[in-house]
Amino acid sequence: MDQKTLTNQPSPAEDKLRWRGRWKLFVVIAICAAPMIASYLTYYVIKPQSRNNYGELLDPRDYPVPELGSTALDGKPLTLDAYQGKWLMLQADGGDCQKACQDKLFEMRQLRLMQGKEMERIERVWLITDDQPLPTMVMREYDGTRLLRVKPDLLKAWLPTEAGTSAADHIYLIDPRGHLMMRFPKDADPSKVKKDLSKLLRASAIG
């Protein structure tokens, strides 16, 4: 081996510095990736039976968000994708919005407010299942709720329900990536729903 080759080889001290630099880079990457990995494991890997949650966890692979023929109130096309990046509390009901509908609107508004500084991570969505005009009082009272008219047959084929209930009986949760991932029971206990939401927001690095 000639002298030139020998002088081009790194010294033990240089090797040590190089490996130390690589380990530092690996640690930085691991720290940055950890919240996303934890979020993924929380939703899709850890078995639902091991979670202490009130709402029923849904496997998003079984309920991909379909084309719902959704529009804004003015008839222009508008889809749930418009709110991707936020947590969506979702309810479905007719435009006349009787007491049960108004109760869910109230609960979604209060649940969002109860999250304090985290509430900006949450949107409230009402999927309207007919062409009935919305009561002016309801629109004013629950201003800030996102309103989309959808085709009821498409909605019914998508949202899973408990036995003896309809989609109008539940509040659903969609994660910031657009995955339907939780359904709350009919006449849900707001304090328990709040606890679920708070845990999800703390655990998630997205949205």
C-alpha positions in Angstrom: 0.0 0.0 0.0 1.6 3.3 -1.0 2.0 6.4 1.2 -0.8 8.3 -0.7 -3.4 5.6 0.2 -2.3 5.6 3.8 -2.7 9.4 4.2 -6.2 9.3 2.7 -7.5 6.9 5.4 -9.3 8.6 8.3 -7.6 8.5 11.6 -9.3 6.8 14.6 -10.2 10.2 16.0 -11.9 11.2 12.7 -13.8 7.9 12.6 -15.0 8.5 16.2 -16.2 12.0 15.3 -17.9 10.8 12.1 -19.9 8.1 14.1 -20.8 10.5 16.8 -22.2 12.9 14.1 -24.2 10.1 12.6 -25.7 9.1 16.0 -26.6 12.7 16.7 -28.4 12.9 13.4 -30.2 9.6 14.1 -31.4 10.9 17.5 -32.7 14.1 16.0 -34.6 12.2 13.3 -36.0 9.8 16.0 -37.2 12.7 18.2 -38.9 14.4 15.3 -40.6 11.2 14.1 -41.6 9.9 17.5 -44.9 11.9 17.8 -46.1 10.7 14.4 -45.2 7.1 15.1 -46.9 7.3 18.5 -50.0 8.7 16.8 -50.1 6.0 14.2 -49.7 3.3 16.8 -52.4 4.8 19.0 -55.0 4.7 16.2 -54.1 1.7 14.0 -51.9 -0.8 15.8 -52.8 -1.0 19.5 -55.9 -3.2 19.9 -59.1 -1.4 20.8 -59.6 -3.7 23.8 -56.5 -2.2 25.5 -57.9 1.3 25.3 -60.0 2.9 28.0 -62.3 4.9 25.8 -66.0 5.8 25.8 -66.6 6.2 22.1 -66.4 3.1 19.9 -63.2 3.0 17.9 -63.8 2.3 14.2 -61.2 0.8 11.8 -60.9 3.5 9.1 -60.1 0.9 6.5 -63.6 -0.4 6.8 -65.2 3.1 6.4 -63.2 5.2 3.9 -64.9 8.5 3.3 -66.9 8.2 0.1 -68.2 10.7 -2.4 -71.3 12.0 -0.7 -72.5 14.3 -3.4 -72.0 17.1 -0.8 -72.6 20.8 -1.5 -72.6 24.0 0.5 -76.0 25.6 1.2 -75.6 27.7 -2.0 -75.4 24.4 -4.0 -71.7 24.7 -4.8 -69.7 21.5 -4.4 -68.0 21.2 -1.0 -66.6 18.0 0.5 -65.2 17.0 3.9 -61.7 17.3 2.4 -62.1 21.0 2.7 -61.6 20.6 6.5 -58.8 18.0 6.4 -56.1 18.8 8.9 -58.6 19.3 11.7 -60.5 17.0 14.0 -64.1 16.8 12.8 -67.1 16.2 15.1 -69.8 15.1 12.7 -73.5 14.8 13.0 -76.1 13.9 10.3 -79.7 15.1 10.4 -82.6 16.6 8.4 -82.8 20.3 7.7 -85.8 20.9 10.0 -83.5 20.0 12.9 -85.9 19.0 15.7 -84.9 18.7 19.4 -82.5 15.7 19.1 -80.7 17.5 16.2 -80.4 20.7 18.2 -79.2 18.8 21.2 -76.3 17.4 19.2 -75.4 20.8 17.8 -75.4 22.2 21.3 -73.2 19.3 22.6 -70.7 19.7 19.7 -70.4 23.4 20.4 -69.9 22.9 24.1 -67.5 20.0 23.7 -65.3 22.2 21.4 -65.4 25.1 23.8 -64.4 22.8 26.7 -61.2 22.0 25.0 -59.9 25.5 25.8 -56.8 26.5 23.8 -57.1 23.2 21.9 -60.5 24.0 20.5 -59.1 25.5 17.3 -58.0 22.0 16.3 -61.7 21.0 16.1 -64.4 21.7 13.5 -68.1 20.9 13.9 -69.8 19.5 10.8 -73.5 19.0 10.2 -74.3 16.8 7.2 -77.8 17.8 6.1 -79.7 14.8 4.7 -82.5 16.6 2.8 -83.4 19.8 1.0 -85.4 21.3 3.8 -84.6 25.0 4.6 -82.7 25.4 7.9 -84.4 27.2 10.7 -82.9 30.7 11.0 -82.7 30.5 14.8 -80.7 27.3 14.6 -78.2 28.7 12.1 -77.8 31.8 14.3 -77.4 29.8 17.5 -74.8 27.4 16.1 -72.9 29.8 13.9 -69.5 28.3 13.1 -70.9 24.8 12.4 -69.9 23.7 8.9 -73.0 22.9 6.8 -73.0 20.4 4.0 -76.0 18.9 2.2 -75.4 15.3 1.3 -77.2 12.5 -0.5 -78.9 10.4 2.3 -78.5 7.1 0.5 -74.7 7.6 0.2 -74.5 8.7 3.8 -76.5 5.7 5.1 -74.2 3.3 3.2 -71.1 4.9 4.9 -71.8 5.7 8.6 -71.9 2.6 10.9 -74.6 2.6 13.5 -75.5 0.7 16.7 -78.3 -1.8 16.6 -81.7 -0.1 16.7 -80.2 3.3 15.9 -79.6 5.5 12.8 -76.8 7.8 11.9 -78.8 10.7 13.2 -78.5 9.3 16.7 -74.7 9.5 16.9 -71.9 12.0 16.9 -68.9 10.7 14.9 -65.2 11.7 14.9 -62.9 12.1 11.9 -59.2 12.5 12.4 -57.1 15.2 10.7 -56.0 12.8 8.0 -59.7 12.3 7.0 -60.2 8.9 8.6 -63.5 8.1 10.3 -62.3 6.6 13.6 -64.8 6.9 16.4 -68.6 6.8 17.0 -70.2 8.0 20.2 -73.3 6.3 21.5 -76.9 7.6 21.3 -77.6 10.1 24.1 -73.9 10.2 24.9 -72.6 11.4 28.2 -70.9 14.8 27.3 -68.4 14.5 30.2 -67.2 11.1 28.8 -67.1 12.4 25.2 -65.0 15.4 26.5 -62.6 13.0 28.1 -62.1 11.0 24.9 -61.5 14.2 22.9 -59.0 15.6 25.4 -57.0 12.3 25.4 -57.0 12.2 21.6 -55.8 15.8 21.3 -53.0 15.2 23.9 -51.9 12.0 22.2 -52.0 13.3 18.6 -49.2 15.3 16.9 -51.5 16.0 14.0 -54.3 18.4 13.6 
